[in-house]
């Protein structure tokens, strides 16, 4: 958001903070009988097995943050926002609306979300949940200086993405590879031909176009329950041959992925230890711990220094 005065910016920040505060204030009263004479306070609690802490906001603000994380960078990319929604869902949040859960649990990739959501609405005509309004204040705040964008720009971007003619070469190549992934999930492609397609995709995307998209694609592959474990293990063997910096990043992404299969985690660690040696195994273990927020950078530096000293 550029070109707005300080007062407007202050009001935008206030809208976000007030929404989160109101969400946290109401968390302890949700779905419970109310007394009009009752004094409302920041009490936490609530009707669910998970008791909200005082001041803890709910899934509505959590999903608003998923939008804010993208627009704070100056982007309004719907697929990036969708990727944040899917990552939030994969982390098993304490609370999630039934309609939201139905859509997010059906999708493997952010590109699928719009079609899945539309299909849900078609099948459930009375599915106009209020949660969609409570989390979308950031959408308008992203365009306070762009009236065109705020009124119909998001719809225009969605149409362009659907048509595909405005996509970067990297995203076009990514979408082409998604068709192969879907064929694999539908058991229409076996492991061997899929690996050939994966190698070609790797050469095009990671080698020339966009490593960020490549890394995101791998995260979704290794996190999907519909990709056979055999294929995941074959992909791990491919990653072992990558350059040290890249394989360390990609392998630790697998290990740190929310809800990752124990079988796959054990396989990755075993292959790293067996094929790459103890030093590489320690590096990957430390980076995994950092990504899972078990260690700080200072802790890692201390561990590495201790290893050098010994």
C-alpha positions, 0 to 999 in steps of 0.5 A: 500500500503506497501513496496513502497519508499517515492518518489513513495508514494509522486507520488501516493498522487500527482496523486490523488490530481492532478486528483481532482484538474483537475476535479475541474478546468474543472467543470466550463467548462463542456459541454460549448463552448470553445475558444482556446484563453481563459485563463483557471481558477478555476471559478466554475459554470458550465452548471447545476442547481447546480453551482459548487463552486470554487475548488469543484470537480464533481461526478468523484472525488466523486466516486474515493473517494468512492474507496479510502475510501476502499483501504486506509484501505488495502482492495480491497473488491469489495463489500465494494467499491460497498457499497460506490457507493450505499451510494453515490447514496442514498445521491442524489449527484448534478451530476451523469452520466446517465449510472452510475445512471441507474446501481446504481438505479437498485441495492439494494445491492453491490453484484448485481452491477456487474451483473447489469452493465454487463446487461446494457453493453449487452443492450447498446453496445455503452455504453463505458463512459469515466467516468469509466476511470476518477475515477479509478486511485486509483485502480492502486495506491492500488497495486504499490507494488504488480504487480500480484494484479495490473495486474489481482488480481482484476479480480481474486477477482471478480471471487472468489466472484462470485463463493462464495468458498472464502467468509467468513462464514458471507458473505455466510450467508449474501448472503443466507439471500439476497435470502429471501430478494429478495423473499420478494421484489418479494412478494413471501414471506409474513411478518411472514415467513420473520421475522422468517428468519430475526431472524435466520439471526440475531442469526447467523450473529450479535450473532456469525459471523460479526456485521458489515455485519449485520448492513450494511444489515439492512441499505440496508433493511431500505433504500430500496423502494422495502421492504414494509413499514409494514415489516420495521415497524415490523423490528423496533419492533424487534430492540426495544428488542435488548440491549441498545448499539446495538439498539441505533446504529441500530435505529439511522442508520435508522434515519440518512439514506440519504433520509429516509422515513418520515413515517418510521422516525416518526414511529421509534421516536414514538415507542422509546418514547412510549416503551423505555422512554424519556431518551432513546429517548433523547440519540437516538436523540443526536446520530442521530444529531451527525451522521447527523453532526448537533452536535459535540461530545462536544455538545452531552457531554454538553447536557448530562451533563446538563441533569444530572445536572437538 
